[in-house]
């Protein structure tokens, strides 16, 4: 299994038995992986905003505006964002945002 980053393939750290039958220690696997910064996808940022909205209803309009602006940009997976609204039980807020799109 491979983890994928833009332009880079990184071997996963799942247990792997090479033909010799000896396990490869994790420290050796880490040495083989290039160091990459963890960059959240735009949908991850929306999830944080949805959670903040649910935890503090007073922030609802601010968070909705913060989600609406980038949703208008190309490349956002609106279906995934909708699923997160549904999981958090605030699907009606997504419907309000969708009307503004």
C-alpha positions as CSV (number, residue, x, y, z in Angstrom):
1,X,0.0,0.0,0.0
2,X,1.3,3.5,-0.8
3,X,0.4,6.8,0.7
4,X,0.2,9.5,-2.0
5,X,1.1,13.1,-1.9
6,X,1.2,15.3,-5.0
7,X,4.1,14.1,-7.1
8,X,5.5,11.8,-4.3
9,X,4.9,8.2,-3.5
10,X,5.6,7.1,0.1
11,X,5.6,3.5,1.2
12,X,3.2,2.9,4.0
13,X,4.3,1.6,7.4
14,X,2.1,-1.5,7.3
15,X,4.0,-4.7,8.3
16,X,5.8,-6.1,5.3
17,X,7.7,-9.3,5.1
18,X,10.4,-9.2,2.4
19,X,11.3,-12.5,0.7
20,X,13.9,-13.1,3.4
21,X,11.1,-13.4,5.9
22,X,12.6,-10.8,8.3
23,X,10.6,-7.8,9.4
24,X,11.9,-4.4,8.5
25,X,12.1,-2.2,11.6
26,X,10.0,1.0,11.5
27,X,13.2,3.1,12.0
28,X,14.5,1.9,8.7
29,X,11.2,2.5,7.0
30,X,11.2,6.1,8.3
31,X,14.6,6.7,6.8
32,X,13.3,5.7,3.4
33,X,10.4,8.2,3.5
34,X,11.0,11.8,2.4
35,X,10.0,14.4,5.0
36,X,6.9,16.2,3.8
37,X,4.8,18.8,5.6
38,X,1.3,17.7,6.4
39,X,-1.0,19.9,4.4
40,X,-4.7,19.6,5.0
41,X,-7.1,19.5,2.1
42,X,-9.7,22.3,1.8
43,X,-12.4,19.9,3.0
44,X,-10.5,19.3,6.2
45,X,-10.7,23.1,6.9
46,X,-14.4,23.0,6.3
47,X,-14.8,20.1,8.8
48,X,-13.1,22.2,11.5
49,X,-15.4,25.1,10.7
50,X,-18.5,22.7,10.9
51,X,-17.3,21.4,14.2
52,X,-16.8,25.0,15.6
53,X,-20.3,25.9,14.4
54,X,-21.8,22.9,16.1
55,X,-19.9,23.5,19.4
56,X,-20.6,27.3,19.5
57,X,-23.8,28.3,17.8
58,X,-22.9,32.0,18.2
59,X,-20.2,31.4,15.6
60,X,-22.6,30.0,13.0
61,X,-22.8,32.9,10.6
62,X,-19.0,33.6,10.8
63,X,-18.2,29.9,10.1
64,X,-20.8,29.7,7.3
65,X,-19.2,32.7,5.6
66,X,-15.8,31.1,6.0
67,X,-17.1,27.9,4.3
68,X,-19.1,29.6,1.6
69,X,-16.2,31.6,0.1
70,X,-13.9,28.7,-0.7
71,X,-16.8,26.5,-1.8
72,X,-17.2,28.9,-4.7
73,X,-13.6,28.1,-5.9
74,X,-12.9,25.2,-8.2
75,X,-11.6,22.0,-6.8
76,X,-13.8,21.7,-3.6
77,X,-15.6,18.4,-3.1
78,X,-19.0,19.8,-2.1
79,X,-20.4,16.3,-1.7
80,X,-17.8,15.4,0.9
81,X,-18.5,18.7,2.7
82,X,-22.2,18.0,2.7
83,X,-21.6,14.5,4.2
84,X,-19.7,16.2,7.0
85,X,-22.6,18.6,7.7
86,X,-24.9,15.6,7.8
87,X,-22.6,13.6,10.2
88,X,-22.6,16.6,12.6
89,X,-26.4,17.0,12.4
90,X,-26.4,20.4,10.9
91,X,-27.4,19.6,7.3
92,X,-29.8,22.5,7.3
93,X,-26.8,24.9,7.5
94,X,-25.4,23.2,4.4
95,X,-28.7,23.8,2.6
96,X,-28.4,27.5,3.5
97,X,-24.9,27.7,2.1
98,X,-25.9,25.7,-1.1
99,X,-28.6,28.3,-1.8
100,X,-26.0,31.0,-1.7
101,X,-23.8,29.2,-4.3
